Amino acid sequence: MKKLILACFTSALTLAAHADNPLYETGPAQDSSFVRFLNASEDKASVVNGAAKVALTAQGDGRVSRFYPVKAGAKLAANVQVGNAKAVVEVVAKPGEFVTIAIVSNGSGIEAVVVKDTPTDFNASKASVALLNLDNSCVAASLSVAEKKTAILDTVKPASLQRRLVNPISLKTQAICDTKDVGKAVDLGQLQPGERYSVILMPGKKGRQTFFVRDTTS
């Protein structure tokens, strides 16, 4: 099953984050893992590994990178910077694992929160929706269909992720933290069969916020 999942996700991959300077070394397709960076701070961020650099904005789709194929089992390191705050990130991914490295503000500095996702099923006729909880103060996050309040995902702990297959419909969701709605409803639009989506819940200076991203690879 894992080989089937990898085949579906690696068909459109290129081998580099940038054509000349790949962010990380890639391995054989059957041993590949995938890593992306997410800027959950409130300023622009950069991720540097040697000559390769990924710039992340503070708003919109630009705050999340694509999933980069990496060599499974290898120690991956990067230097992360937001303003004058810096941090070093190290992670090792297992074969077939999808790793999100989130950059989160921590007082006057930053920290990296590593969240791992290992898909256990794939259905070409379904869409996959996840809720990623990056707010340490949100003990139990959940995701429901907006207005209808029909539960999609429930009891997502801080620094963790849950995922579920759903019908490829037009979907508007509401994130909930400890039984209270978080911000406005998040409209995912028309879901596509075989595609993956992530709703992100994260802290902010003006309160918790949510947004979604379509999980893509490069």
C-alpha positions in Angstrom: 0.0 0.0 0.0 2.8 2.4 0.8 4.3 1.8 -2.7 1.0 2.7 -4.2 0.8 5.9 -2.1 4.3 6.9 -3.1 3.7 6.2 -6.8 0.7 8.6 -6.7 2.6 11.4 -5.0 5.9 11.1 -6.8 4.7 11.0 -10.4 5.1 14.8 -10.8 8.1 15.4 -8.6 11.3 17.2 -9.7 14.5 16.5 -7.8 15.2 20.0 -6.5 13.7 22.8 -4.5 15.6 25.0 -7.0 16.9 23.7 -10.3 20.6 24.4 -9.4 20.5 24.0 -5.6 18.3 21.3 -4.2 17.4 21.9 -0.6 18.2 18.2 0.3 19.6 15.1 -1.3 17.0 12.8 -2.7 17.1 9.0 -2.7 15.4 6.2 -4.7 11.7 6.8 -5.1 10.8 3.7 -3.0 12.8 5.1 -0.1 11.8 8.8 -0.4 10.3 10.9 2.3 8.8 14.4 2.0 9.5 17.6 4.0 7.9 21.0 3.8 8.3 24.2 5.8 5.4 26.3 7.2 5.8 29.8 8.5 3.5 30.1 11.5 5.2 33.3 12.7 3.9 36.8 11.9 6.9 37.9 9.8 8.7 36.7 6.7 10.9 33.6 7.2 13.8 32.0 5.4 15.1 28.5 5.4 18.7 27.9 4.3 20.7 24.8 3.8 24.1 25.4 2.1 23.5 27.2 -1.2 19.8 26.5 -1.2 17.2 28.9 0.2 13.5 28.9 0.6 11.7 32.2 1.3 8.3 32.1 3.1 5.9 35.0 3.4 3.9 35.9 6.5 0.5 35.6 4.8 -1.2 33.7 2.0 -0.1 30.5 0.2 3.5 31.7 0.3 3.9 30.9 3.9 3.9 27.1 3.1 6.5 25.4 0.9 5.8 22.4 -1.2 6.8 19.0 0.0 10.3 18.4 -1.1 11.4 14.7 -1.7 14.3 13.8 0.6 16.4 10.8 1.4 14.7 8.7 4.0 16.8 8.0 7.2 19.2 10.8 6.6 19.6 13.6 9.1 18.2 16.8 7.5 19.4 20.1 8.9 18.5 23.7 8.0 19.0 27.2 9.4 15.7 29.1 9.9 15.5 32.9 10.4 12.5 35.2 11.1 13.7 38.9 11.5 16.7 38.7 13.8 15.6 35.4 15.4 17.4 32.3 14.3 17.0 28.6 14.9 18.6 25.3 13.7 16.3 22.5 12.7 17.2 18.8 12.5 14.9 16.0 11.5 15.1 12.4 10.3 12.1 11.1 8.2 11.1 7.5 7.7 10.3 6.1 4.2 7.0 7.4 3.0 6.7 9.9 5.8 5.4 13.5 5.1 7.0 15.9 7.6 5.9 19.5 8.2 8.4 21.7 9.9 6.5 24.7 11.3 8.3 27.9 12.4 6.4 29.3 15.4 7.1 32.5 17.4 8.2 31.9 21.0 8.5 35.0 23.0 11.2 37.1 21.4 12.5 34.1 19.5 11.3 31.3 17.3 11.1 27.5 17.5 10.5 24.7 15.1 7.6 22.3 15.6 7.9 19.1 13.7 4.7 17.2 12.8 4.9 13.9 11.0 2.2 12.3 8.8 2.4 8.7 7.5 -0.5 8.1 5.1 -1.9 4.6 5.6 -4.5 4.6 2.8 -5.2 6.1 -0.5 -8.4 6.3 -2.5 -8.3 7.9 -6.0 -12.0 8.8 -5.7 -11.7 10.5 -2.4 -10.0 13.7 -1.1 -7.8 13.7 2.0 -8.4 16.5 4.6 -6.1 17.1 7.6 -6.2 19.4 10.7 -2.8 20.5 11.9 -2.8 22.0 15.4 0.2 24.3 16.1 -1.3 26.1 19.1 0.0 24.8 22.4 -2.8 26.4 24.3 -5.4 24.5 22.3 -5.6 21.2 24.1 -8.3 19.7 21.9 -8.7 21.0 18.3 -11.4 19.8 16.0 -12.7 20.4 12.5 -16.3 20.4 11.4 -18.4 21.2 8.3 -19.2 24.9 8.7 -22.8 25.8 9.7 -23.9 22.1 9.8 -21.4 21.4 12.7 -20.9 17.9 11.3 -17.6 16.6 12.8 -14.8 15.8 10.4 -11.8 15.5 12.8 -11.8 15.6 16.6 -9.4 15.9 19.5 -6.3 17.0 17.7 -3.6 17.6 20.3 -1.0 20.4 20.0 1.9 19.7 17.6 0.0 16.9 15.9 -2.1 16.2 12.9 -5.1 14.1 12.0 -6.3 13.2 8.5 -9.5 11.8 7.0 -10.7 10.7 3.5 -13.9 12.6 2.4 -16.0 12.8 -0.7 -14.7 15.4 -3.2 -17.3 18.0 -2.6 -17.3 21.8 -2.2 -16.3 22.1 1.5 -16.3 24.9 4.0 -14.9 24.0 7.4 -14.9 25.5 10.9 -11.9 24.9 13.2 -12.8 24.5 16.9 -10.6 24.8 19.9 -11.8 23.5 23.3 -15.5 23.6 22.0 -15.2 27.3 20.8 -15.0 28.3 17.1 -11.7 29.7 15.9 -12.0 32.6 13.6 -14.1 32.5 10.5 -15.0 29.4 8.5 -12.3 28.2 6.1 -13.5 27.6 2.6 -11.5 24.8 0.9 -13.5 25.2 -2.3 -14.2 22.2 -4.6 -12.1 19.3 -3.4 -10.4 17.2 -6.0 -10.3 13.4 -6.0 -6.9 12.0 -5.0 -5.7 15.3 -3.6 -4.6 16.2 0.0 -5.5 19.4 1.9 -4.4 20.7 5.3 -6.3 23.1 7.6 -3.7 24.9 9.8 -4.6 26.2 13.3 -2.0 28.5 14.8 -1.5 31.1 17.4 -1.2 34.8 16.7 -0.8 38.2 18.4 -4.4 39.0 17.7 -5.7 35.6 18.6 -5.8 32.2 17.0 -6.1 32.0 13.2 -6.7 29.3 10.6 -6.0 28.9 6.9 -5.7 26.0 4.5 -3.2 24.8 1.9 -3.4 22.2 -0.8 -0.6 19.8 -0.1 1.6 19.7 -3.2 5.0 18.2 -4.0 7.9 19.5 -6.1 
